[in-house]
Amino acid sequence: MKLLIDAGNTRIKFALADGEDVLSADSLPSDHASELAQRFADLPSVQQVWVSNVAGEAAAQHIRAACAARHWQPQFIAAQEAQCGVRNGYTEPRQLGSDRWAALIAAWHQVHGACLVVNCGTATTIDALSAQGKFLGGLILPGVELMQRSLSEATAQLPLSCGEYADFPCNTADALFSGAIQASCGAVARQYALLDDAGAPVLLSGGAAELLRAHLQYVGGETGQLREKVRCGHSRSGELRSTVSWPHLNLPLRMADNPVLQGLSLIAQEASVS
């Protein structure tokens, strides 16, 4: 039995795994990491502990202390040049976040082809895998809630309040919320167009995944059909250059249940046979 731990900016998720099967998962807020020892006290004995941590050193110390209380030795993963069939295209491979790396491995194991891996959490990450399993690169942008909060905190005239989505918002709360939705969906749609692989799935995960899925389906439907051509723009020299406009997209969306934990399980499996 293995214990898998995904320590993110907002929550720490953990689950037991038997082979490749991830069993029932649990979580707690990242700022309650000191409670991990109590949570782990009721778990059965495990042989291995695998951790992806992007929550900082304080969280890492709490994880180590909680594991030490059970005489477990946690193994913290880091992105590699190649692992579990995925090749890392980052300029400095180990600078890629461990959560993104684990999610890419889970995505490759699920799809075995080109795909877009989108995690909608505190930050939204949009990572591209080629048909050959190479991580091509990706985006990091503020998540839907963080976009709104950062604007509210940085400006006197934009107080944070609950808004609703509208194509053309007519009040400030709706403008903040709709702007965050449109920015996130636009980034996903543009990266999908740049991936240029018809039928490649978009794997969505994270706390805001359901929210974005609803609006991505809308963007990829009738609205997208009005803007289906890739147009040409003009460079400063006057020559034509290709630019990606809002494309016609029927995004093949899939929900992914915590791909970081799934990736950790696959990394542990590969380590056990190597």
Backbone torsions as a table, in degrees:
resi	resn	phi	psi	omega
1	MET	NA	138.3	179.3
2	LYS	-118.7	149.2	171.6
3	LEU	-107.3	125.1	179.6
4	LEU	-109.5	133.7	-176.5
5	ILE	-129.6	123.7	176.7
6	ASP	-114.4	99.2	-178.6
7	ALA	-94.6	104.3	-179.0
8	GLY	-103.3	-178.1	-177.2
9	ASN	-66.2	-32.0	-175.6
10	THR	-105.4	-41.6	-176.0
11	ARG	-136.0	153.2	171.0
12	ILE	-106.2	116.0	179.4
13	LYS	-103.3	142.5	177.8
14	PHE	-147.7	152.1	-176.8
15	ALA	-156.2	153.6	171.7
16	LEU	-87.6	147.3	179.4
17	ALA	-134.0	139.8	175.6
18	ASP	-120.3	107.1	-172.1
19	GLY	67.0	-130.2	177.2
20	GLU	-88.5	-6.9	-175.6
21	ASP	-84.9	118.9	175.4
22	VAL	-87.5	121.4	-176.4
23	LEU	-88.3	-165.2	-174.6
24	SER	-54.3	134.0	-177.3
25	ALA	-106.5	160.7	177.5
26	ASP	-141.3	171.3	-180.0
27	SER	-159.3	165.9	172.4
28	LEU	-153.3	157.6	179.1
29	PRO	-59.1	144.2	-177.9
30	SER	-61.9	-29.9	178.6
31	ASP	-79.7	3.7	172.8
32	HIS	-111.5	26.1	-176.2
33	ALA	-58.9	-24.3	179.0
34	SER	-64.4	-15.6	-179.6
35	GLU	-86.7	-0.5	-176.9
36	LEU	-61.2	-39.9	-179.1
37	ALA	-58.2	-41.3	178.2
38	GLN	-66.2	-40.0	179.2
39	ARG	-66.3	-37.2	-177.6
40	PHE	-77.3	-17.1	-175.2
41	ALA	-60.7	-30.3	-176.9
42	ASP	-93.3	-0.4	-179.4
43	LEU	-79.9	150.3	175.1
44	PRO	-68.5	168.8	179.5
45	SER	-64.6	139.3	178.1
46	VAL	-123.6	155.8	-179.1
47	GLN	-94.5	-27.7	-177.6
48	GLN	-140.0	148.5	173.9
49	VAL	-128.6	123.5	-179.5
50	TRP	-119.1	133.7	-170.4
51	VAL	-131.3	133.6	162.9
52	SER	-110.4	121.1	-176.9
53	ASN	-127.8	117.7	172.2
54	VAL	-121.3	14.3	-176.2
55	ALA	-94.0	2.8	176.0
56	GLY	101.3	173.2	-174.6
57	GLU	-68.7	-34.3	179.1
58	ALA	-60.9	-43.6	177.1
59	ALA	-63.5	-40.4	178.4
60	ALA	-60.3	-40.8	179.5
61	GLN	-65.1	-40.7	177.4
62	HIS	-64.7	-38.3	178.5
63	ILE	-64.8	-45.2	179.1
64	ARG	-61.8	-42.0	-178.9
65	ALA	-65.8	-42.3	180.0
66	ALA	-64.6	-38.2	178.2
67	CYS	-71.4	-38.4	-180.0
68	ALA	-61.6	-34.1	179.2
69	ALA	-63.3	-24.4	177.2
70	ARG	-104.6	8.2	-178.1
71	HIS	60.8	38.4	175.4
72	TRP	-102.7	148.4	179.5
73	GLN	-112.2	102.7	-177.4
74	PRO	-73.5	143.5	175.8
75	GLN	-113.1	112.6	-179.3
76	PHE	-87.8	123.9	-177.8
77	ILE	-84.7	157.5	170.7
78	ALA	-138.8	153.5	179.4
79	ALA	-61.3	142.7	-179.1
80	GLN	-115.4	170.3	174.2
81	GLU	-66.6	-34.5	177.6
82	ALA	-157.1	140.4	-178.7
83	GLN	-166.7	137.6	173.9
84	CYS	52.8	35.9	177.1
85	GLY	88.3	-3.2	-178.7
86	VAL	-107.7	133.7	174.6
87	ARG	-104.4	138.1	-172.3
88	ASN	-95.5	116.3	-178.6
89	GLY	-90.1	4.6	179.1
90	TYR	-64.8	144.8	178.5
91	THR	-57.9	-44.0	172.2
92	GLU	-116.8	94.9	-170.0
93	PRO	-51.2	-39.3	-175.1
94	ARG	-76.2	-7.7	175.8
95	GLN	-80.4	-13.8	175.3
96	LEU	-68.1	134.7	-179.0
97	GLY	-58.8	140.1	-178.3
98	SER	-61.5	-31.9	179.0
99	ASP	-68.5	-41.9	177.8
100	ARG	-65.0	-40.5	179.9
101	TRP	-63.3	-46.6	179.4
102	ALA	-62.5	-39.8	179.5
103	ALA	-66.0	-37.3	176.8
104	LEU	-63.9	-40.5	178.0
105	ILE	-63.7	-43.1	178.1
106	ALA	-62.8	-41.0	-179.5
107	ALA	-64.3	-43.4	178.8
108	TRP	-63.4	-40.2	178.8
109	HIS	-63.6	-33.9	-178.3
110	GLN	-80.4	-40.7	-170.5
111	VAL	-100.9	-39.1	-172.9
112	HIS	51.8	44.4	178.9
113	GLY	-171.8	-174.7	-179.6
114	ALA	-64.8	143.1	178.0
115	CYS	-165.4	165.5	172.9
116	LEU	-111.6	128.6	-176.0
117	VAL	-110.1	110.3	-172.4
118	VAL	-117.6	119.9	174.3
119	ASN	-110.7	125.3	-173.7
120	CYS	-110.4	83.0	-178.9
121	GLY	-123.4	-140.5	174.6
122	THR	-54.7	-44.7	167.5
123	ALA	-109.3	155.9	171.3
124	THR	-104.0	123.6	176.7
125	THR	-112.7	139.1	-176.8
126	ILE	-130.4	101.5	-172.9
127	ASP	-114.7	142.3	-175.7
128	ALA	-112.1	133.3	173.2
129	LEU	-112.0	137.8	176.7
130	SER	-81.9	171.8	178.2
131	ALA	-66.0	-17.3	179.2
132	GLN	-98.6	7.0	177.6
133	GLY	83.8	21.5	176.7
134	LYS	-96.0	130.9	172.5
135	PHE	-73.4	114.1	-174.1
136	LEU	-82.7	-23.2	-176.0
137	GLY	134.0	174.9	-177.1
138	GLY	-165.6	175.1	-178.9
139	LEU	-110.1	151.2	168.6
140	ILE	-127.8	123.5	176.4
141	LEU	-137.5	160.6	179.1
142	PRO	-60.0	143.2	175.4
143	GLY	-67.8	171.3	-175.6
144	VAL	-56.5	-47.2	-179.2
145	GLU	-68.9	-41.0	-177.9
146	LEU	-66.1	-37.7	176.3
147	MET	-56.5	-48.5	-178.1
148	GLN	-65.9	-43.5	-177.1
149	ARG	-66.1	-39.8	-178.8
150	SER	-65.5	-38.8	176.9
151	LEU	-66.2	-41.8	-179.3
152	SER	-63.8	-40.7	-177.3
153	GLU	-74.3	-25.7	-175.0
154	ALA	-95.2	-8.6	-176.7
155	THR	-131.9	142.5	-178.4
156	ALA	-78.0	-25.0	-172.2
157	GLN	-99.2	5.4	-177.8
158	LEU	-123.7	72.2	179.8
159	PRO	-67.5	145.2	-179.5
160	LEU	-76.6	125.6	176.6
161	SER	-151.8	166.5	-176.5
162	CYS	-76.3	119.2	178.0
163	GLY	-113.1	174.0	176.4
164	GLU	-123.8	156.9	-179.1
165	TYR	-74.8	139.9	172.1
166	ALA	-148.9	145.1	177.1
167	ASP	-60.8	-43.2	179.2
168	PHE	-129.4	84.7	-173.4
169	PRO	-62.0	143.4	-178.2
170	CYS	-117.4	14.4	170.7
171	ASN	-147.4	162.5	-171.2
172	THR	-65.4	-42.1	-179.0
173	ALA	-61.3	-45.0	178.6
174	ASP	-66.8	-34.5	179.5
175	ALA	-65.2	-41.4	178.0
176	LEU	-63.9	-49.3	-177.3
177	PHE	-65.6	-47.4	-177.9
178	SER	-66.2	-34.8	177.1
179	GLY	-63.4	-41.6	178.6
180	ALA	-65.9	-40.6	178.1
181	ILE	-64.2	-48.3	-177.4
182	GLN	-64.4	-40.5	178.8
183	ALA	-61.9	-43.5	-179.0
184	SER	-67.4	-47.4	-179.8
185	CYS	-65.7	-37.9	178.9
186	GLY	-63.5	-39.8	178.7
187	ALA	-64.7	-42.8	178.7
188	VAL	-63.2	-47.8	-177.8
189	ALA	-62.8	-40.2	-179.7
190	ARG	-67.3	-43.8	178.9
191	GLN	-64.5	-35.1	178.0
192	TYR	-65.3	-40.9	177.4
193	ALA	-63.6	-40.1	179.4
194	LEU	-68.1	-32.4	176.8
195	LEU	-61.9	-36.2	171.5
196	ASP	54.1	50.6	177.5
197	ASP	-134.5	97.2	-175.1
198	ALA	-57.4	129.5	178.1
199	GLY	89.5	-8.5	177.4
200	ALA	-62.7	129.2	-177.1
201	PRO	-75.3	156.8	171.7
202	VAL	-108.1	113.8	-178.3
203	LEU	-94.3	117.9	-176.7
204	LEU	-106.4	135.4	174.4
205	SER	-147.6	171.0	177.5
206	GLY	103.4	170.2	-173.0
207	GLY	-63.5	-28.9	-179.3
208	ALA	-102.5	14.8	-175.2
209	ALA	-63.9	-44.0	-179.1
210	GLU	-63.4	-39.8	179.0
211	LEU	-61.3	-49.0	-179.5
212	LEU	-68.1	-33.7	-179.3
213	ARG	-58.7	-44.5	-179.1
214	ALA	-59.3	-42.1	-176.9
215	HIS	-81.0	-28.7	174.5
216	LEU	-67.4	-36.2	176.6
217	GLN	-63.5	-37.2	178.9
218	TYR	-69.1	-46.7	179.3
219	VAL	-61.1	-38.8	-177.2
220	GLY	-80.1	-3.4	-176.4
221	GLY	-98.8	-123.5	-171.9
222	GLU	-62.5	-38.0	180.0
223	THR	-61.6	-41.2	-179.8
224	GLY	-62.7	-31.9	-176.8
225	GLN	-65.8	-21.6	179.1
226	LEU	-76.7	-13.0	-173.8
227	ARG	-132.7	49.6	-166.2
228	GLU	-85.3	-10.9	-176.1
229	LYS	-98.3	146.4	171.4
230	VAL	-85.7	116.6	-174.3
231	ARG	-92.0	172.1	176.2
232	CYS	-109.6	140.6	174.4
233	GLY	-109.2	-168.9	-178.7
234	HIS	-124.8	136.0	174.5
235	SER	-81.9	172.8	180.0
236	ARG	-63.1	-27.8	179.8
237	SER	-79.9	-4.9	179.7
238	GLY	93.6	-7.3	179.7
239	GLU	-79.1	149.6	178.4
240	LEU	-71.7	141.0	172.5
241	ARG	-136.7	145.5	-177.8
242	SER	-77.2	137.1	175.7
243	THR	-134.1	150.8	-179.3
244	VAL	-93.0	117.2	172.9
245	SER	-90.5	-176.7	176.1
246	TRP	-65.8	114.1	-171.3
247	PRO	-88.1	168.5	169.2
248	HIS	-77.8	115.0	-177.0
249	LEU	-132.4	130.1	167.2
250	ASN	-110.9	81.3	-169.0
251	LEU	-63.8	123.0	176.1
252	PRO	-80.3	87.6	-173.4
253	LEU	-85.2	140.4	173.5
254	ARG	-134.2	138.5	174.2
255	MET	-86.6	135.1	179.3
256	ALA	-116.8	127.6	-178.0
257	ASP	-87.3	102.0	-179.3
258	ASN	40.7	76.2	179.1
259	PRO	-65.3	-20.2	178.8
260	VAL	-66.1	-45.3	176.8
261	LEU	-63.1	-40.4	177.9
262	GLN	-62.0	-42.3	178.7
263	GLY	-65.0	-40.2	176.4
264	LEU	-59.3	-40.8	179.5
265	SER	-62.7	-40.7	179.9
266	LEU	-68.5	-39.4	177.2
267	ILE	-63.1	-41.8	177.8
268	ALA	-64.2	-39.4	179.0
269	GLN	-63.1	-43.6	179.9
270	GLU	-65.4	-38.3	-179.9
271	ALA	-65.3	-32.4	-176.6
272	SER	-73.8	-21.0	-179.0
273	VAL	-104.6	-5.0	-178.1
274	SER	-88.5	NA	NA
